[in-house]
Amino acid sequence: MAAFAVPAAQQARVLLIGIAAALVLRGLFILAGAAAIDRFSATFYVFALS
């Protein structure tokens, strides 16, 4: 965390916020992908190729 100049007292909080944000964004992208597959069946083939 030294590269980002985060004070030692706040490093744990910043790490927790980063992990929470990553989990929320992962959930949103999973839901968006599921909705895209549900709405457009051709999307399934795009995901299959990647």
Secondary structure, 3 states (H helix, E strand, C coil): CHHHCCCHHHHHHHHHHHHHHHHHHHHHHHHHHHHHHHHCCHHHHHHHHC
